[in-house]
Amino acid sequence: MSLVNLKDVLPEAQKNKYAVGAFTVWNMEYVQAVVEVAEELNSPAILMVGPVEERTAGKNGLERIAQLALYEIRRSKIPLVLHYDHSDSVEVLKKAIDAGFSSIMFDGSMLPYEKNVELTRIAVELGRKNNVSVKGEIGKVGGLESNRDIPQTEAWLTTPEEAEDFLKKTDVDALAISIGTVHGLYKVTPKINIERLKKIRKVVNVPLVLHGGSDTPEDIIRQTIVYGISKINICTDLKLAYAQAQRSVFKKDKELFDPAVFLSAGREAVKETVKKKIMLFGSVNKVKKKRKNAKKREESGGTEDIDD
C-alpha cells in the first residue's frame, strides 16, 4: 500500500464515520513516530508538512523533508499520505509534487473569494494531471497559522452556501472548513459550531477537514466526526509532547548531551500522542487486509465472496 493520496483513504472514512489523522512532521523522530503507530494500530495516516516546516528545514527544505518521509512510507504496508498543507503558491505546489508529495492544499482562505476559487481550481487541474489529491479551504480558521496570528471571529465561519458554491467551482477532493476551531492553543473556551457543520455536510459531498484539532476537547472531536469530518489536522499537541518530554529529560540531568536520550524521549512522546489521537478518531484497524482475503479466495477456489 505505502504511498497513497487523500482519495484513497478519506471516502472510506466519510462513509464509515471515522477520521484519518493528519500529523505535522518536523524531523526523523516525528516521521518514525507517525509511521510506527499507524502500523501498530493498522490505521491509515497522513504525514503533513507546511511552509513553516519547510522553512525550518533550510535550503531545499521541501525536498529534504519529502525524502525523509518517503523513505519510511515506501517501506510500510499501511496506506500513508504525504500531504503539503497551507500553501498559498501554485508554484510551491508544483515543487511539492516534483518532490514526491501525493497530496497538496491550496490555501486561499485569506484571499478574496473569487481569487481563492481561481487559484484553487488551477491547483486541482495540477493535481489531476499528476494523480495527486487536492484540498481547498473556504472560511478562515483563527489562531497561529504560518506565523500569522489570525483572530477568531464568528464572521469567518464557513457558510453552507459558500461551501456548496466553492466545491462546484473548484471540484476539490477534500474541503477544509471553519466551524470555530483555531490553530494552536485556545486562548478562550472554544465555541465549536456543530450545527454549522451539519448544514455544510448536507450540501457538500466530499470529505470535510477540521483544521485546529489540537487542544480541542475530545467530546467535540467525536461530534465533528459523527457529523461529517473525515480528516483532522494535529500539530500543536505533537509539538507540546515532543518539547515537554525533552524538557523532562534535561531537568533530570542538566549535564545530558547525548541525542540518543533526548531525541528518543521526544519520539516516544510523539508516538503516545499520535496513538491517542488515532484511537480518538476511530481509525484503528481500518486498513483492509487484502493479502489475507486474497489467500482466502484462493483457498475457496475463487468462489468465496469476501469483502476486501
C-alpha atoms as a printed R data frame, in Angstrom:
    type eleno elety resid chain resno       x       y       z
1   ATOM     1    CA   MET     A     1   0.000   0.000   0.000
2   ATOM     2    CA   SER     A     2   2.536   2.584   1.229
3   ATOM     3    CA   LEU     A     3   2.140   5.970  -0.542
4   ATOM     4    CA   VAL     A     4  -1.452   6.909  -1.388
5   ATOM     5    CA   ASN     A     5  -3.417  10.151  -1.619
6   ATOM     6    CA   LEU     A     6  -6.485  11.534   0.148
7   ATOM     7    CA   LYS     A     7  -8.845   9.973  -2.378
8   ATOM     8    CA   ASP     A     8  -7.591   6.553  -1.284
9   ATOM     9    CA   VAL     A     9  -8.352   6.994   2.420
10  ATOM    10    CA   LEU     A    10 -10.924   9.741   3.070
11  ATOM    11    CA   PRO     A    11 -14.010   8.461   1.198
12  ATOM    12    CA   GLU     A    12 -13.942   5.283   3.296
13  ATOM    13    CA   ALA     A    13 -13.609   7.381   6.460
14  ATOM    14    CA   GLN     A    14 -16.524   9.563   5.368
15  ATOM    15    CA   LYS     A    15 -18.671   6.518   4.627
16  ATOM    16    CA   ASN     A    16 -17.954   4.778   7.935
17  ATOM    17    CA   LYS     A    17 -17.831   7.863  10.185
18  ATOM    18    CA   TYR     A    18 -14.256   7.879  11.397
19  ATOM    19    CA   ALA     A    19 -11.478  10.380  10.724
20  ATOM    20    CA   VAL     A    20  -7.942   9.994   9.435
21  ATOM    21    CA   GLY     A    21  -5.337  11.873  11.432
22  ATOM    22    CA   ALA     A    22  -3.064  14.329   9.616
23  ATOM    23    CA   PHE     A    23   0.083  14.786  11.684
24  ATOM    24    CA   THR     A    24   2.602  17.542  11.058
25  ATOM    25    CA   VAL     A    25   6.138  16.136  10.919
26  ATOM    26    CA   TRP     A    26   9.282  18.167  11.561
27  ATOM    27    CA   ASN     A    27  12.112  15.643  11.600
28  ATOM    28    CA   MET     A    28  13.032  11.961  11.541
29  ATOM    29    CA   GLU     A    29  11.643  11.276  15.018
30  ATOM    30    CA   TYR     A    30   8.229  12.679  14.108
31  ATOM    31    CA   VAL     A    31   8.107  10.665  10.878
32  ATOM    32    CA   GLN     A    32   9.102   7.456  12.629
33  ATOM    33    CA   ALA     A    33   6.546   8.043  15.364
34  ATOM    34    CA   VAL     A    34   3.616   8.509  12.979
35  ATOM    35    CA   VAL     A    35   4.506   5.566  10.746
36  ATOM    36    CA   GLU     A    36   5.226   3.175  13.620
37  ATOM    37    CA   VAL     A    37   1.961   3.954  15.406
38  ATOM    38    CA   ALA     A    38  -0.073   3.723  12.187
39  ATOM    39    CA   GLU     A    39   1.419   0.276  11.598
40  ATOM    40    CA   GLU     A    40   0.841  -0.812  15.191
41  ATOM    41    CA   LEU     A    41  -2.818   0.250  15.107
42  ATOM    42    CA   ASN     A    42  -3.426  -0.812  11.500
43  ATOM    43    CA   SER     A    43  -4.652   2.687  10.715
44  ATOM    44    CA   PRO     A    44  -4.278   4.915   7.663
45  ATOM    45    CA   ALA     A    45  -2.468   8.160   8.431
46  ATOM    46    CA   ILE     A    46  -1.388  11.415   6.813
47  ATOM    47    CA   LEU     A    47   2.096  12.850   7.249
48  ATOM    48    CA   MET     A    48   1.832  16.584   6.807
49  ATOM    49    CA   VAL     A    49   4.271  19.390   6.030
50  ATOM    50    CA   GLY     A    50   3.608  23.084   5.571
51  ATOM    51    CA   PRO     A    51   5.510  26.311   4.826
52  ATOM    52    CA   VAL     A    52   6.871  26.669   8.386
53  ATOM    53    CA   GLU     A    53   8.274  23.138   8.486
54  ATOM    54    CA   GLU     A    54   9.721  23.622   5.009
55  ATOM    55    CA   ARG     A    55  11.493  26.858   6.013
56  ATOM    56    CA   THR     A    56  12.767  25.301   9.236
57  ATOM    57    CA   ALA     A    57  14.416  22.506   7.228
58  ATOM    58    CA   GLY     A    58  16.586  25.109   5.477
59  ATOM    59    CA   LYS     A    59  17.729  25.177   1.869
60  ATOM    60    CA   ASN     A    60  15.728  22.720  -0.258
61  ATOM    61    CA   GLY     A    61  13.701  22.016   2.868
62  ATOM    62    CA   LEU     A    62  10.690  20.719   0.975
63  ATOM    63    CA   GLU     A    63  12.754  18.084  -0.827
64  ATOM    64    CA   ARG     A    64  14.640  17.180   2.353
65  ATOM    65    CA   ILE     A    65  11.516  16.504   4.377
66  ATOM    66    CA   ALA     A    66   9.831  14.685   1.499
67  ATOM    67    CA   GLN     A    67  12.709  12.254   1.073
68  ATOM    68    CA   LEU     A    68  12.882  11.646   4.807
69  ATOM    69    CA   ALA     A    69   9.176  10.832   4.947
70  ATOM    70    CA   LEU     A    70   9.111   8.835   1.719
71  ATOM    71    CA   TYR     A    71  11.893   6.560   2.967
72  ATOM    72    CA   GLU     A    72   9.630   5.379   5.800
73  ATOM    73    CA   ILE     A    73   6.383   5.481   3.820
74  ATOM    74    CA   ARG     A    74   7.649   3.279   0.992
75  ATOM    75    CA   ARG     A    75   8.704   0.599   3.454
76  ATOM    76    CA   SER     A    76   5.326   0.463   5.145
77  ATOM    77    CA   LYS     A    77   2.385  -1.810   4.351
78  ATOM    78    CA   ILE     A    78  -0.040   0.791   5.713
79  ATOM    79    CA   PRO     A    79  -1.680   3.373   3.382
80  ATOM    80    CA   LEU     A    80   0.078   6.644   4.147
81  ATOM    81    CA   VAL     A    81  -0.414  10.066   2.569
82  ATOM    82    CA   LEU     A    82   2.347  12.661   2.233
83  ATOM    83    CA   HIS     A    83   0.495  15.969   2.212
84  ATOM    84    CA   TYR     A    84   1.700  19.552   1.702
85  ATOM    85    CA   ASP     A    85  -0.657  21.846   3.612
86  ATOM    86    CA   HIS     A    86  -1.479  25.565   3.659
87  ATOM    87    CA   SER     A    87   0.361  26.682   0.527
88  ATOM    88    CA   ASP     A    88  -0.774  29.967  -0.989
89  ATOM    89    CA   SER     A    89   1.508  29.472  -4.004
90  ATOM    90    CA   VAL     A    90   0.765  27.294  -7.014
91  ATOM    91    CA   GLU     A    91   4.481  27.329  -7.854
92  ATOM    92    CA   VAL     A    92   5.327  25.818  -4.469
93  ATOM    93    CA   LEU     A    93   2.690  23.146  -5.025
94  ATOM    94    CA   LYS     A    94   4.383  22.229  -8.312
95  ATOM    95    CA   LYS     A    95   7.633  21.780  -6.387
96  ATOM    96    CA   ALA     A    96   5.833  19.680  -3.779
97  ATOM    97    CA   ILE     A    97   4.539  17.333  -6.475
98  ATOM    98    CA   ASP     A    98   8.013  17.095  -8.014
99  ATOM    99    CA   ALA     A    99   9.390  16.268  -4.559
100 ATOM   100    CA   GLY     A   100   7.016  13.328  -4.213
101 ATOM   101    CA   PHE     A   101   4.070  14.643  -2.233
102 ATOM   102    CA   SER     A   102   0.920  12.656  -3.001
103 ATOM   103    CA   SER     A   103  -1.460  15.362  -1.798
104 ATOM   104    CA   ILE     A   104  -1.470  19.149  -1.751
105 ATOM   105    CA   MET     A   105  -3.547  22.020  -0.408
106 ATOM   106    CA   PHE     A   106  -4.019  25.447  -1.908
107 ATOM   107    CA   ASP     A   107  -4.953  27.770   0.937
108 ATOM   108    CA   GLY     A   108  -6.650  30.828  -0.466
109 ATOM   109    CA   SER     A   109  -8.695  31.492   2.649
110 ATOM   110    CA   MET     A   110  -7.105  34.905   3.145
111 ATOM   111    CA   LEU     A   111  -7.740  35.902  -0.472
112 ATOM   112    CA   PRO     A   112 -10.890  37.446  -1.970
113 ATOM   113    CA   TYR     A   113 -13.399  34.667  -2.672
114 ATOM   114    CA   GLU     A   114 -13.150  34.651  -6.467
115 ATOM   115    CA   LYS     A   115  -9.349  34.663  -6.335
116 ATOM   116    CA   ASN     A   116  -9.441  31.714  -3.950
117 ATOM   117    CA   VAL     A   117 -11.697  29.867  -6.397
118 ATOM   118    CA   GLU     A   118  -9.490  30.712  -9.380
119 ATOM   119    CA   LEU     A   119  -6.201  29.562  -7.840
120 ATOM   120    CA   THR     A   120  -7.680  26.525  -6.140
121 ATOM   121    CA   ARG     A   121  -9.054  25.418  -9.498
122 ATOM   122    CA   ILE     A   122  -5.566  25.720 -11.011
123 ATOM   123    CA   ALA     A   123  -4.221  23.565  -8.163
124 ATOM   124    CA   VAL     A   124  -6.937  20.978  -8.821
125 ATOM   125    CA   GLU     A   125  -6.008  20.795 -12.502
126 ATOM   126    CA   LEU     A   126  -2.384  20.372 -11.491
127 ATOM   127    CA   GLY     A   127  -3.319  17.588  -9.115
128 ATOM   128    CA   ARG     A   128  -5.434  15.742 -11.685
129 ATOM   129    CA   LYS     A   129  -2.512  15.646 -14.126
130 ATOM   130    CA   ASN     A   130  -0.244  14.075 -11.519
131 ATOM   131    CA   ASN     A   131  -2.549  11.713  -9.599
132 ATOM   132    CA   VAL     A   132  -2.252  13.992  -6.582
133 ATOM   133    CA   SER     A   133  -5.237  14.830  -4.380
134 ATOM   134    CA   VAL     A   134  -6.081  18.476  -3.727
135 ATOM   135    CA   LYS     A   135  -7.627  20.091  -0.679
136 ATOM   136    CA   GLY     A   136  -9.087  23.592  -0.609
137 ATOM   137    CA   GLU     A   137 -10.321  25.837   2.174
138 ATOM   138    CA   ILE     A   138 -13.286  28.155   2.497
139 ATOM   139    CA   GLY     A   139 -13.775  30.265   5.591
140 ATOM   140    CA   LYS     A   140 -10.957  31.322   7.917
141 ATOM   141    CA   VAL     A   141  -9.575  29.409  10.893
142 ATOM   142    CA   GLY     A   142  -8.283  31.570  13.725
143 ATOM   143    CA   GLY     A   143  -5.092  31.141  15.720
144 ATOM   144    CA   LEU     A   144  -1.444  30.918  14.720
145 ATOM   145    CA   GLU     A   145  -1.134  29.866  11.067
146 ATOM   146    CA   SER     A   146   2.172  30.072   9.189
147 ATOM   147    CA   ASN     A   147   3.362  32.603  11.800
148 ATOM   148    CA   ARG     A   148   0.245  34.752  11.252
149 ATOM   149    CA   ASP     A   149  -1.889  35.316  14.333
150 ATOM   150    CA   ILE     A   150  -5.416  35.305  12.926
151 ATOM   151    CA   PRO     A   151  -8.139  36.445  15.342
152 ATOM   152    CA   GLN     A   152 -11.083  34.114  15.856
153 ATOM   153    CA   THR     A   153 -14.355  35.633  14.704
154 ATOM   154    CA   GLU     A   154 -17.855  34.322  14.026
155 ATOM   155    CA   ALA     A   155 -17.934  36.179  10.719
156 ATOM   156    CA   TRP     A   156 -15.169  33.941   9.350
157 ATOM   157    CA   LEU     A   157 -17.011  30.671   9.826
158 ATOM   158    CA   THR     A   158 -17.795  28.802   6.610
159 ATOM   159    CA   THR     A   159 -21.366  29.130   5.366
160 ATOM   160    CA   PRO     A   160 -23.168  26.233   3.638
161 ATOM   161    CA   GLU     A   161 -23.756  28.468   0.620
162 ATOM   162    CA   GLU     A   162 -20.041  29.258   0.284
163 ATOM   163    CA   ALA     A   163 -19.051  25.631   0.722
164 ATOM   164    CA   GLU     A   164 -21.502  24.409  -1.918
165 ATOM   165    CA   ASP     A   165 -20.514  27.068  -4.429
166 ATOM   166    CA   PHE     A   166 -16.782  26.631  -3.792
167 ATOM   167    CA   LEU     A   167 -16.959  22.883  -4.336
168 ATOM   168    CA   LYS     A   168 -18.996  23.292  -7.519
169 ATOM   169    CA   LYS     A   169 -16.471  25.756  -8.960
170 ATOM   170    CA   THR     A   170 -13.242  24.032  -7.867
171 ATOM   171    CA   ASP     A   171 -14.027  20.287  -7.657
172 ATOM   172    CA   VAL     A   172 -11.564  19.793  -4.784
173 ATOM   173    CA   ASP     A   173 -11.084  16.293  -3.382
174 ATOM   174    CA   ALA     A   174 -11.443  17.478   0.226
175 ATOM   175    CA   LEU     A   175 -12.621  20.715   1.787
176 ATOM   176    CA   ALA     A   176 -11.327  22.393   4.942
177 ATOM   177    CA   ILE     A   177 -13.989  24.430   6.704
178 ATOM   178    CA   SER     A   178 -14.127  26.824   9.631
179 ATOM   179    CA   ILE     A   179 -16.545  25.963  12.443
180 ATOM   180    CA   GLY     A   180 -14.786  27.616  15.395
181 ATOM   181    CA   THR     A   181 -11.564  25.690  15.964
182 ATOM   182    CA   VAL     A   182  -8.224  27.535  15.930
183 ATOM   183    CA   HIS     A   183  -4.659  26.707  15.016
184 ATOM   184    CA   GLY     A   184  -2.537  26.268  18.123
185 ATOM   185    CA   LEU     A   185  -3.863  26.541  21.677
186 ATOM   186    CA   TYR     A   186  -7.180  28.122  22.607
187 ATOM   187    CA   LYS     A   187  -6.922  31.460  24.372
188 ATOM   188    CA   VAL     A   188 -10.584  31.249  25.408
189 ATOM   189    CA   THR     A   189 -13.079  28.417  25.744
190 ATOM   190    CA   PRO     A   190 -13.748  27.165  22.213
191 ATOM   191    CA   LYS     A   191 -17.205  27.575  20.690
192 ATOM   192    CA   ILE     A   192 -17.441  24.895  18.034
193 ATOM   193    CA   ASN     A   193 -20.472  25.312  15.796
194 ATOM   194    CA   ILE     A   194 -21.680  21.745  15.261
195 ATOM   195    CA   GLU     A   195 -24.949  22.976  13.760
196 ATOM   196    CA   ARG     A   196 -22.992  24.803  11.060
197 ATOM   197    CA   LEU     A   197 -21.087  21.593  10.336
198 ATOM   198    CA   LYS     A   198 -24.362  19.652   9.949
199 ATOM   199    CA   LYS     A   199 -25.672  22.184   7.443
200 ATOM   200    CA   ILE     A   200 -22.461  22.134   5.418
201 ATOM   201    CA   ARG     A   201 -22.430  18.342   5.365
202 ATOM   202    CA   LYS     A   202 -25.910  18.341   3.809
203 ATOM   203    CA   VAL     A   203 -24.808  20.336   0.762
204 ATOM   204    CA   VAL     A   204 -21.202  19.109   0.328
205 ATOM   205    CA   ASN     A   205 -20.471  15.523  -0.679
206 ATOM   206    CA   VAL     A   206 -16.652  15.469  -0.480
207 ATOM   207    CA   PRO     A   207 -14.714  14.662   2.717
208 ATOM   208    CA   LEU     A   208 -14.582  17.578   5.145
209 ATOM   209    CA   VAL     A   209 -11.443  18.597   7.022
210 ATOM   210    CA   LEU     A   210 -11.050  20.048  10.503
211 ATOM   211    CA   HIS     A   211  -8.051  22.323  10.990
212 ATOM   212    CA   GLY     A   212  -7.021  23.128  14.547
213 ATOM   213    CA   GLY     A   213  -7.615  19.685  16.015
214 ATOM   214    CA   SER     A   214  -5.082  20.193  18.803
215 ATOM   215    CA   ASP     A   215  -6.381  21.330  22.190
216 ATOM   216    CA   THR     A   216  -9.973  20.724  21.052
217 ATOM   217    CA   PRO     A   217 -11.991  18.795  23.691
218 ATOM   218    CA   GLU     A   218 -12.380  15.101  22.897
219 ATOM   219    CA   ASP     A   219 -16.174  15.164  23.097
220 ATOM   220    CA   ILE     A   220 -16.225  17.918  20.481
221 ATOM   221    CA   ILE     A   221 -13.860  15.945  18.243
222 ATOM   222    CA   ARG     A   222 -16.186  12.932  18.437
223 ATOM   223    CA   GLN     A   223 -19.167  15.089  17.490
224 ATOM   224    CA   THR     A   224 -17.395  16.565  14.478
225 ATOM   225    CA   ILE     A   225 -16.638  13.060  13.210
226 ATOM   226    CA   VAL     A   226 -20.233  11.918  13.664
227 ATOM   227    CA   TYR     A   227 -21.492  14.918  11.691
228 ATOM   228    CA   GLY     A   228 -19.105  14.815   8.780
229 ATOM   229    CA   ILE     A   229 -15.409  15.461   9.478
230 ATOM   230    CA   SER     A   230 -13.128  12.872   7.831
231 ATOM   231    CA   LYS     A   231  -9.655  14.389   8.280
232 ATOM   232    CA   ILE     A   232  -8.333  16.097  11.404
233 ATOM   233    CA   ASN     A   233  -5.100  18.113  11.497
234 ATOM   234    CA   ILE     A   234  -2.815  17.765  14.520
235 ATOM   235    CA   CYS     A   235   0.322  19.861  15.002
236 ATOM   236    CA   THR     A   236   0.487  21.722  18.317
237 ATOM   237    CA   ASP     A   237  -0.284  18.696  20.505
238 ATOM   238    CA   LEU     A   238   2.681  16.892  18.944
239 ATOM   239    CA   LYS     A   239   4.990  19.862  19.471
240 ATOM   240    CA   LEU     A   240   3.955  20.086  23.102
241 ATOM   241    CA   ALA     A   241   4.552  16.382  23.695
242 ATOM   242    CA   TYR     A   242   7.946  16.466  21.991
243 ATOM   243    CA   ALA     A   243   9.138  19.544  23.870
244 ATOM   244    CA   GLN     A   244   7.810  18.506  27.271
245 ATOM   245    CA   ALA     A   245   9.452  15.088  27.024
246 ATOM   246    CA   GLN     A   246  12.806  16.631  26.251
247 ATOM   247    CA   ARG     A   247  12.465  19.248  28.973
248 ATOM   248    CA   SER     A   248  11.752  16.460  31.427
249 ATOM   249    CA   VAL     A   249  14.908  14.611  30.395
250 ATOM   250    CA   PHE     A   250  17.100  17.704  30.770
251 ATOM   251    CA   LYS     A   251  15.507  18.558  34.107
252 ATOM   252    CA   LYS     A   252  16.579  15.176  35.473
253 ATOM   253    CA   ASP     A   253  20.091  15.511  34.087
254 ATOM   254    CA   LYS     A   254  21.280  19.053  33.432
255 ATOM   255    CA   GLU     A   255  24.591  17.741  32.079
256 ATOM   256    CA   LEU     A   256  22.968  15.478  29.487
257 ATOM   257    CA   PHE     A   257  24.232  15.900  25.931
258 ATOM   258    CA   ASP     A   258  23.502  12.529  24.324
259 ATOM   259    CA   PRO     A   259  20.989  12.871  21.427
260 ATOM   260    CA   ALA     A   260  20.167   9.171  21.734
261 ATOM   261    CA   VAL     A   261  18.486  10.001  25.031
262 ATOM   262    CA   PHE     A   262  16.619  13.252  24.391
263 ATOM   263    CA   LEU     A   263  15.648  12.562  20.771
264 ATOM   264    CA   SER     A   264  14.303   9.135  21.730
265 ATOM   265    CA   ALA     A   265  12.300  10.694  24.553
266 ATOM   266    CA   GLY     A   266  10.743  13.131  22.106
267 ATOM   267    CA   ARG     A   267   9.902  10.389  19.626
268 ATOM   268    CA   GLU     A   268   8.232   8.242  22.283
269 ATOM   269    CA   ALA     A   269   6.144  11.205  23.452
270 ATOM   270    CA   VAL     A   270   5.003  11.916  19.888
271 ATOM   271    CA   LYS     A   271   4.151   8.230  19.438
272 ATOM   272    CA   GLU     A   272   1.994   8.255  22.544
273 ATOM   273    CA   THR     A   273   0.145  11.376  21.370
274 ATOM   274    CA   VAL     A   274  -0.397  10.005  17.861
275 ATOM   275    CA   LYS     A   275  -1.713   6.784  19.357
276 ATOM   276    CA   LYS     A   276  -4.253   8.632  21.490
277 ATOM   277    CA   LYS     A   277  -5.415  10.680  18.506
278 ATOM   278    CA   ILE     A   278  -5.824   7.701  16.191
279 ATOM   279    CA   MET     A   279  -7.849   5.890  18.850
280 ATOM   280    CA   LEU     A   280  -9.972   9.010  19.379
281 ATOM   281    CA   PHE     A   281 -10.561   9.395  15.638
282 ATOM   282    CA   GLY     A   282 -11.800   5.801  15.354
283 ATOM   283    CA   SER     A   283  -9.427   4.714  12.569
284 ATOM   284    CA   VAL     A   284  -7.891   1.746  14.411
285 ATOM   285    CA   ASN     A   285  -7.965  -1.440  12.297
286 ATOM   286    CA   LYS     A   286  -9.459   0.365   9.303
287 ATOM   287    CA   VAL     A   287  -6.799  -0.890   6.906
288 ATOM   288    CA   LYS     A   288  -8.252  -3.753   4.920
289 ATOM   289    CA   LYS     A   289  -6.058  -6.813   4.855
290 ATOM   290    CA   LYS     A   290  -6.211  -7.679   1.184
291 ATOM   291    CA   ARG     A   291  -3.429 -10.240   1.275
292 ATOM   292    CA   LYS     A   292  -5.243 -12.322   3.847
293 ATOM   293    CA   ASN     A   293  -8.528 -12.065   1.976
294 ATOM   294    CA   ALA     A   294  -6.853 -12.900  -1.324
295 ATOM   295    CA   LYS     A   295  -5.492 -16.068   0.266
296 ATOM   296    CA   LYS     A   296  -8.993 -16.994   1.439
297 ATOM   297    CA   ARG     A   297 -10.300 -16.565  -2.092
298 ATOM   298    CA   GLU     A   298  -7.533 -18.789  -3.424
299 ATOM   299    CA   GLU     A   299  -8.315 -21.479  -0.860
300 ATOM   300    CA   SER     A   300 -12.007 -21.328  -1.740
301 ATOM   301    CA   GLY     A   301 -11.255 -21.740  -5.426
302 ATOM   302    CA   GLY     A   302 -12.173 -18.140  -6.085
303 ATOM   303    CA   THR     A   303 -15.837 -18.744  -5.232
304 ATOM   304    CA   GLU     A   304 -15.993 -17.274  -1.756
305 ATOM   305    CA   ASP     A   305 -17.414 -13.766  -1.599
306 ATOM   306    CA   ILE     A   306 -15.018 -11.874   0.702
307 ATOM   307    CA   ASP     A   307 -15.225  -8.154   1.413
308 ATOM   308    CA   ASP     A   308 -11.859  -6.502   0.937
